[in-house]
């Protein structure tokens, strides 16, 4: 039997995997939105550490748990990691595909037995299926990584992932061509020592990168919450002021037309007082959806007060702004919301010295519409 000097390194790597598992387990208690993915990663690290620990405890006589069990735990670890990562990236999980590949291989590994004659088969299958899992995962999540986190994140995750997958392919191939000399993990070889360092570096890099991405996603959610109205999901007053300022500067620079609509729900207080705030909220949500569905992609819609909405319409001529306002007014009246809307329109022109002045003129037109009987449109001078 080969003299065993590697198990202390195996135990060290297994210990590190256990620490990573504890870290992800603790994170799962704090990260509500990513909890399912984080729990998968905790189980991934725990299973990987368990597989390494079982390999480190190998001795004579050979027992199924320390040989076959170690291989099974390692393969299952990578399968759980793939599923958790796909959950985190919000891509299709491909559970059936993964089960179709895993199940026959797990059965063969489980039935092969711990004896040396079956070791090459177990090793080839273990590395081959791990390589498939890692390389398939990189192919699936690559576009999603680029879309959400950028090209740098895609390569930061995909590059090491591709390298690990290719290393596993090489290990499977090496064992396949050296069938009579099983390269079991507990043997003190340069290849096994290098593999342990790859595991250490890979686990640390995996944890670092995904903690960064979890943090980035949380910060993006906080930024989004800071500019969104919590009830309707529309931009809030602050975000609309910034959007209006950008469009105003563009208008001044290019002389492109710019229209502003200020919309107010008529007798909204009466709805709250007679039907309750839940009914009022329902009207607000319904109107916000209607507004979003009837504007262009470049238009900006926001809720800037209790029942007041603001539409910023770049590159919009006066007649088009009036036509849109009339269409919205008629739609609201026809929607049986139990109310109507009044609309003030302002078109930016030379008398305006700021974005606020355009909105002020639209607001003044709105009040004229309400004073004239509501369910009306007024255009600012």
C-alpha positions in Angstrom: 0.0 0.0 0.0 1.2 3.5 -0.8 2.6 5.4 2.2 0.0 8.0 3.2 1.3 11.5 3.7 -1.5 13.5 2.1 -4.4 13.0 4.6 -3.3 15.9 6.8 -3.7 18.2 3.8 -7.0 16.5 3.0 -8.2 17.2 6.5 -7.0 20.8 6.3 -9.0 21.4 3.1 -12.0 19.6 4.5 -11.8 21.9 7.6 -11.7 24.9 5.3 -14.8 23.6 3.4 -16.5 23.3 6.8 -15.8 26.9 7.6 -17.1 28.0 4.2 -20.3 25.9 4.9 -20.7 27.7 8.3 -20.2 31.1 6.6 -22.9 30.4 3.9 -25.2 28.9 6.6 -24.9 32.1 8.6 -25.5 34.2 5.5 -28.7 32.2 4.8 -30.1 33.6 8.1 -29.5 37.2 7.0 -30.2 37.1 3.2 -33.9 36.6 2.7 -34.0 37.1 -1.1 -31.0 34.8 -1.8 -31.7 32.3 0.9 -32.4 29.3 -1.3 -29.2 29.7 -3.3 -27.1 30.4 -0.2 -28.4 27.3 1.5 -27.5 25.3 -1.6 -23.9 26.7 -1.3 -23.7 25.8 2.4 -24.7 22.2 1.5 -22.2 22.3 -1.4 -19.3 23.2 0.9 -20.5 20.8 3.6 -20.7 17.8 1.2 -17.4 18.7 -0.4 -15.7 18.9 3.0 -17.4 15.6 4.0 -16.1 13.9 0.8 -12.5 15.1 1.5 -12.7 14.1 5.1 -13.9 10.6 4.2 -11.0 10.4 1.7 -8.6 11.5 4.4 -9.8 8.7 6.7 -9.2 5.9 4.1 -7.2 3.0 5.4 -7.2 -0.8 5.2 -9.4 -2.8 5.1 -11.2 -0.8 2.6 -14.7 0.3 3.6 -17.5 1.4 1.2 -18.2 4.7 3.2 -14.6 6.0 2.9 -14.2 5.1 -0.8 -17.5 5.1 -2.6 -19.1 7.4 0.0 -16.3 10.0 -0.6 -16.9 9.9 -4.3 -20.7 10.2 -4.0 -20.4 13.1 -1.6 -18.1 15.0 -3.9 -20.3 14.5 -7.0 -23.4 15.5 -5.1 -21.6 18.6 -3.8 -21.0 19.9 -7.3 -24.6 19.0 -8.3 -26.0 21.1 -5.4 -23.6 23.9 -6.2 -24.8 24.0 -9.8 -28.5 24.2 -8.7 -27.9 26.9 -6.1 -25.9 29.0 -8.6 -28.6 28.7 -11.2 -31.2 29.7 -8.6 -29.1 32.7 -7.7 -28.7 33.8 -11.3 -32.4 33.3 -11.9 -31.9 31.0 -14.9 -33.6 27.7 -15.6 -32.5 25.0 -13.2 -32.3 22.1 -15.7 -33.1 19.7 -12.9 -34.2 16.9 -15.2 -31.0 17.2 -17.3 -28.8 17.1 -14.3 -30.7 14.2 -12.8 -30.6 12.3 -16.1 -26.8 12.6 -16.1 -26.2 12.1 -12.4 -28.5 9.2 -11.5 -26.8 6.4 -13.6 -23.3 7.6 -12.6 -24.2 7.7 -8.9 -25.7 4.2 -9.2 -22.5 2.9 -10.8 -20.3 4.6 -8.3 -22.4 3.2 -5.4 -22.4 -0.3 -6.8 -18.8 -0.4 -7.9 -17.4 -1.4 -4.5 -14.4 -0.1 -2.6 -11.8 -2.5 -3.9 -8.8 -1.3 -5.9 -10.0 -2.9 -9.1 -13.0 -0.6 -9.2 -11.0 2.5 -8.2 -10.2 3.7 -11.8 -13.9 3.5 -12.8 -15.0 5.5 -9.7 -12.3 8.1 -10.3 -13.0 8.6 -14.0 -16.7 8.8 -13.4 -16.4 11.2 -10.5 -14.1 13.7 -12.3 -16.0 13.4 -15.6 -19.4 14.2 -14.1 -17.9 17.0 -12.0 -16.4 18.5 -15.2 -19.7 18.2 -17.0 -21.5 20.0 -14.1 -19.0 22.9 -13.9 -18.6 23.4 -17.7 -22.4 23.2 -18.3 -23.0 25.6 -15.4 -20.5 28.2 -16.9 -22.3 27.9 -20.3 -25.8 28.4 -18.7 -25.0 31.3 -16.4 -22.5 33.2 -18.6 -25.1 35.4 -20.4 -27.0 36.1 -17.1 -23.7 37.1 -15.4 -22.9 39.5 -18.2 -26.4 41.0 -18.3 -26.6 41.7 -14.5 -23.1 42.2 -13.3 -21.1 43.0 -16.4 -18.4 41.4 -18.6 -15.8 41.6 -15.8 -18.0 39.5 -13.5 -18.7 37.0 -16.3 -15.0 36.4 -16.8 -14.2 36.5 -13.0 -16.6 33.6 -12.5 -16.4 31.9 -15.9 -12.6 31.9 -16.2 -11.8 30.0 -13.0 -14.9 27.8 -13.5 -13.7 26.9 -17.0 -10.2 26.2 -15.6 -11.5 23.9 -12.9 -13.7 22.1 -15.4 -10.7 21.5 -17.7 -8.6 20.3 -14.8 -11.3 17.8 -14.0 -11.4 16.7 -17.6 -7.6 16.3 -17.5 -7.8 14.2 -14.3 -10.5 12.0 -15.7 -8.5 11.5 -18.9 -5.2 10.8 -17.0 -6.9 8.1 -15.0 -8.5 6.6 -18.1 -5.1 6.3 -19.8 -3.5 4.9 -16.6 -6.1 2.4 -15.7 -3.8 0.0 -13.9 -2.5 2.8 -11.5 -5.5 4.2 -9.6 -4.8 7.8 -8.6 -6.9 7.8 -5.4 -7.2 11.1 -3.6 -5.5 9.9 -0.4 -2.2 9.1 -2.2 0.7 11.4 -1.6 1.3 12.5 -5.2 2.1 15.9 -6.7 -1.1 15.8 -8.7 -3.2 15.2 -5.5 -1.4 18.0 -3.6 -2.0 20.4 -6.5 -5.6 19.4 -6.6 -6.0 20.2 -2.9 -4.6 23.7 -3.4 -7.0 24.1 -6.4 -9.8 23.1 -4.0 -8.6 25.7 -1.4 -8.2 28.5 -3.9 -11.4 27.6 -5.8 -13.6 27.5 -2.7 -12.1 30.8 -1.4 -12.6 32.5 -4.9 -16.2 31.1 -5.2 -17.1 32.5 -1.8 -15.5 35.8 -2.4 -17.0 36.3 -5.8 -20.5 35.3 -4.9 -20.5 37.4 -1.7 -19.5 40.3 -3.8 -22.4 39.6 -6.2 -24.8 39.1 -3.4 -23.7 42.5 -2.0 -24.0 44.1 -5.4 -27.5 42.8 -5.8 -28.5 44.0 -2.4 -27.1 47.5 -3.1 -28.9 47.6 -6.4 -32.1 46.7 -4.6 -31.6 49.5 -2.1 -30.9 52.0 -4.8 -34.0 50.8 -6.6 -36.1 51.2 -3.5 -34.7 54.7 -2.9 -36.1 55.9 -6.3 -39.3 53.9 -6.4 -42.7 54.5 -4.9 -43.4 51.4 -2.8 -47.1 51.2 -3.6 -47.1 51.6 -7.4 -43.5 50.8 -8.3 -43.3 54.1 -10.3 -40.4 56.5 -9.8 -40.8 58.7 -6.8 -40.7 62.6 -6.6 -36.9 62.7 -6.2 -36.2 60.4 -9.1 -38.7 62.2 -11.3 -37.0 65.5 -10.5 -33.7 64.0 -11.6 -35.2 62.5 -14.8 -36.9 65.8 -15.6 -33.6 67.7 -15.1 -31.8 65.3 -17.5 -34.5 65.8 -20.2 -34.5 69.6 -19.6 -30.7 69.8 -20.2 -31.1 67.6 -23.3 -33.9 69.9 -24.6 -31.7 73.0 -24.0 -28.8 71.4 -25.8 -30.6 69.9 -28.8 -33.7 72.1 -28.9 -35.7 68.9 -29.1 -39.4 69.2 -28.0 -40.2 68.3 -24.4 -43.7 67.9 -22.9 -44.8 67.5 -19.3 -48.2 66.1 -18.1 -49.3 66.5 -14.5 -52.2 64.2 -13.7 -54.4 64.3 -10.6 -57.1 61.8 -9.6 -60.4 63.7 -9.1 -62.1 63.4 -5.7 -59.5 60.9 -4.5 -60.2 61.8 -0.8 -63.8 60.8 -1.3 -62.7 57.3 -2.4 -60.6 56.9 0.8 -63.3 58.3 3.0 -66.1 56.2 1.6 -64.5 53.0 0.4 -61.4 52.9 2.6 -57.7 53.2 1.9 -57.5 49.7 0.4 -59.8 50.9 -2.4 -57.8 54.1 -2.8 -54.6 52.0 -3.1 -56.2 49.8 -5.7 -57.1 52.9 -7.8 -53.5 54.2 -7.5 -52.1 50.9 -8.6 -54.5 50.5 -11.5 -53.8 54.0 -12.8 -50.1 53.5 -12.5 -50.4 50.3 -14.6 -52.5 52.1 -17.2 -50.0 55.0 -17.5 -47.1 52.6 -18.0 -49.0 50.6 -20.6 -49.8 53.7 -22.7 -46.5 55.6 -22.9 -43.4 55.0 -25.0 -40.3 53.3 -23.7 -38.4 56.7 -23.6 -41.2 58.4 -21.6 -40.8 58.7 -17.8 -43.7 58.1 -15.4 -43.7 58.8 -11.7 -45.9 59.3 -8.7 -45.0 62.6 -7.2 -47.8 63.1 -4.6 -50.6 61.2 -2.9 -52.8 61.1 -6.0 -50.6 63.1 -8.4 -48.6 61.6 -11.3 -46.0 63.2 -13.6 -45.2 62.2 -17.1 -42.1 63.5 -18.9 -42.3 63.1 -22.6 -39.1 63.8 -24.6 -39.3 64.5 -28.3 -43.1 65.1 -28.1 -44.9 67.7 -30.1 -47.8 69.6 -28.4 -50.4 67.9 -30.5 -49.1 64.5 -29.5 -49.0 65.4 -25.9 -52.6 66.6 -26.0 -53.7 63.4 -27.9 -52.0 61.2 -25.2 -53.6 63.2 -22.4 -57.0 62.8 -24.0 -56.5 59.1 -24.5 -55.6 58.6 -20.9 -58.5 60.7 -19.7 -61.0 58.7 -21.7 -59.4 55.4 -20.7 -59.7 56.2 -17.0 -63.3 57.2 -17.3 -64.0 54.0 -19.2 -62.2 51.8 -16.7 -64.9 52.1 -14.1 -62.4 53.1 -11.4 -65.1 55.2 -9.7 -63.3 58.4 -10.6 -61.8 60.5 -13.3 -58.5 62.4 -13.9 -57.6 66.0 -14.6 -54.5 66.8 -16.6 -52.3 69.8 -17.0 -49.9 70.0 -19.9 -46.8 72.2 -20.4 -44.5 72.3 -23.4 -41.0 73.5 -22.7 -40.1 76.7 -24.5 -37.9 79.8 -24.3 -39.7 81.4 -21.3 -38.7 78.6 -19.1 -35.5 79.1 -17.2 -35.4 75.7 -15.5 -37.0 72.3 -15.4 -39.0 73.3 -12.4 -40.6 76.1 -14.3 -42.0 73.7 -16.9 -43.5 71.5 -14.2 -44.9 74.6 -12.4 -46.7 75.7 -15.6 -48.1 72.2 -16.0 -49.2 72.2 -12.4 -50.9 75.6 -12.8 -52.7 74.2 -15.9 -53.8 71.2 -13.8 -55.4 73.5 -11.2 -57.2 75.3 -13.9 -58.6 72.0 -15.1 -59.8 71.1 -11.6 -61.3 74.6 -11.0 -63.2 74.3 -14.4 -65.0 71.1 -13.2 -62.4 68.3 -13.3 -62.2 65.4 -15.8 -60.6 68.0 -18.1 -57.3 68.8 -19.9 -55.7 72.2 -19.8 -52.6 73.3 -21.7 -50.3 75.9 -20.2 -49.7 79.1 -22.1 
